[in-house]
Amino acid sequence: MRAAVLLVPLLLLAACKDEPRFEERYDKAAKEIEARAKAMDADIAKSDAAAAAASEDLQPVAKPSNAPPSSGE
């Protein structure tokens, strides 16, 4: 029974040492966020380029002519 009482604090202490520090977790999260942001920027640039290329392929649309002015009657 005494062994169990002494073993529990040792196990808890050992579990706490495996936990990464705040700075390590923050740095890891910051790197992941930066990588995601760069990937999003690349996707946006790619879609903007595709949209620009697609709009160049389209024929210009003729403007509709204006209706003759009303005589006021």
C-alpha positions in Angstrom: 0.0 0.0 0.0 2.8 2.4 0.8 4.5 1.6 -2.5 1.3 2.7 -4.3 1.2 5.9 -2.4 4.8 6.7 -3.2 4.4 5.5 -6.8 1.5 7.9 -7.7 3.5 11.1 -7.2 6.4 9.7 -9.2 4.1 8.9 -12.1 2.5 12.3 -12.0 6.0 13.9 -12.0 7.1 11.8 -14.9 4.0 12.7 -16.9 4.6 16.4 -16.3 8.1 16.3 -17.7 6.9 14.9 -21.0 4.6 17.9 -21.5 6.2 20.5 -23.9 6.7 24.0 -22.5 4.5 26.9 -23.5 7.2 28.4 -25.7 7.7 25.2 -27.6 4.0 24.8 -28.2 3.7 28.5 -29.2 6.5 28.2 -31.7 5.1 25.0 -33.2 1.6 26.6 -33.6 3.1 29.8 -35.1 5.0 27.8 -37.7 1.9 25.8 -38.6 -0.2 29.0 -38.9 2.5 30.6 -41.1 2.6 27.5 -43.3 -1.2 27.5 -43.7 -1.2 31.2 -44.5 1.5 30.8 -47.2 -0.5 27.9 -48.7 -3.7 30.0 -48.8 -1.8 32.9 -50.4 -0.5 30.5 -53.1 -4.0 29.2 -53.7 -5.4 32.7 -54.0 -2.6 33.8 -56.4 -3.2 30.7 -58.5 -7.0 31.3 -58.7 -6.5 35.0 -59.5 -4.2 34.0 -62.4 -6.7 31.5 -63.6 -9.5 34.0 -63.5 -7.4 36.6 -65.4 -6.5 34.0 -68.0 -10.2 33.0 -68.4 -11.3 36.6 -68.7 -8.8 37.2 -71.5 -10.3 34.3 -73.5 -13.8 35.8 -73.4 -15.1 37.9 -76.3 -16.0 41.5 -75.3 -19.8 41.8 -75.0 -21.3 44.5 -77.2 -23.1 47.2 -75.4 -26.9 47.3 -76.0 -28.0 50.3 -78.0 -30.0 52.9 -76.3 -33.7 53.1 -77.0 -34.9 56.2 -78.9 -35.9 59.0 -76.6 -39.6 59.2 -75.8 -41.7 61.9 -77.5 -43.3 62.6 -74.1 -46.8 61.6 -75.2 
